[in-house]
């Protein structure tokens, strides 16, 4: 399914994304690669150990530019616009067999990023996408931030602020949604996110959080260093619900961020940097 409501809407969101990358990440190296899910846009910034950032639902490199900038202080960060999410990659959303589809896709992404093993940072939906990949020498470790794919999302909790925003997005309604998602934590990129998140519902169809991935997919990662970052105020994937599957199935170290919500990567990018720098050993937890 094409996520865009119209061709002018597609162009508007892509133009906004290109403009913000050039404005906020002026040294970025941008390119498209061909993948099984269509053209995929890569934005690479910085130098050092390789990091691949997979943003969450409705986010791409442009909307996550402040996060990219923070992580690129000491890493070579490649932010990927996931196909089927608004941004610069292909607009068709995969409808079935997500594990099979994303596994082949992320293999292409990792091959394009370089020959050295990369740490994958997956945020929300991006974490579930990362877990669909097959563990192997291309992946140095995982940092999963407010991850989807481990437990069911608390969708009903978000309906009250989200429905008016989806029906008729205004800046005031977007502010309320961001406050809900962030758990009230300050967002350094708040003005930037308000602008993007007010545009998205008008011009693109959002996706729901994926169901928990099969246990066999999760336990395959037990020999890979993995950190799960959980916000104590996350209304979508509560920290206490993430802890058991993260430890028992992934063998991950779980780190709690007391004053963070679901937008943990945006409110606390330094917590993500620390997770990258000190990954858990296999079987930690």
Secondary structure, DSSP 8 states (H G I E B T S, - for coil): -B-BS-HHHHHHHHHHHHHHHHHH-TT-EEEEE--TTS-EEEEEE--SEEEEEE--TT--TTTTHHHHHHHTTSEEEEEE--TTSSSSS--B---S-HHHHHHHHHHHHHHHH-SS-EEEEEETHHHHHHHHS--STTEEEEEEES-SSSS---HHHHHHHHHHHHHS--HHHHHHHHHHHHTT---TTHHHHHHHHHHHHHHB----------HHHHHTTTTS-EEEEEETT-SSS-HHHHHHHHHHTS--EEEEETT--TTHHHH-HHHHHHHHHT---TT--
